[in-house]
Amino acid sequence: MTRSGNVYVISNVGSFGEHVYKIGMTRRLQPMDRIKELGDASVPFEFDVHAMIKSDDAPALEGALHREFHHRRVNLVNERKEFFRIELDEFAITVQKLHGEIEFARIAEAKEYRQTLAKRQAQEAAKAAGVPLTPAPSQVEQVAAYATL
């Protein structure tokens, strides 16, 4: 079995907060399929990719990174959970030492999360101004459908 693959570093600010990253690995030909799969059902927002590192020995690189940041694990009981509280600069220095130069995104786009925050702020401002909130379209459709029964 081949050991080549991709080691990824992803975050989900809306679910886990700032500076919490998952360091994982995939051998899939389309590594983004794995990231999408992780964000589909178990978390309220999509993951942001900070680094996708192609490696001839992805399990070894992932293991070395996990060992390097072991003391920074979010879950100290279940080591199968691959979440770490780190700074991306620390990560970049460690990867450079273990693997070489990489490109990575320092700031999470967190698009859905930031849009949700903006909507919440608008709702709070409307509420403070005494403006009634309108239900989401799906709720209106549900009420209309129920009323016709």
Residue, then its C-alpha position, 0 to 999 in steps of 0.5 A: m500500500t502506498r504511503s503517499g498522500n496529503v497532510y492537511v491543516i484545517s480549522n472551523v472557527g465557528s465550531f471550535g474557536e480561534h487557533v484550533y486546528k485539525i491536523g489530518m491525513t488522506r490518501r484520496l486522489q481528491p483530498m478536498d473530498r475528505i475535507k468536505e466530508l468532515g464538514d458535511a454533517s458533524v459541525p455547523f460550519e464548513f472547514d477552512v483549509h490552511a495547508m495541504i501538504k503533499s508527501d511521499d510518506a504522509p502517515a510519517l509526516e502526520g505522526a511527526l506533527h502529532r508528536e511535535f504538538h502532543h502537549r497542545r492537544v485539545n482532547l488529552v484523553n482520546e488521541r484519535k481526535e486530531f485537534f490542536r491549539i496552536e499558532l499557524d506560525e508554530f506550525a509553519i516552522t515545524v513543517q519547514k523543519l520536518h518537510g520543507e517549505i509550504e504555502f498556507a493560509r493564515i486567516a480562515e475565511a469562515k464564510e458561513y460563520r462570518q455571515t451568520l454573525a452579521k445576520r445575528q448582529a442585524q437581528e439584534a439591531a432590528k430587535a433593539a429598534g423594535v422592528p419585528l423579525t420575519p421568519a426564514p423563507s423555509q418557515v414561511e413555506q412550512v406554515a403556508a403548507y400546513a395552513t392548506l391542510 
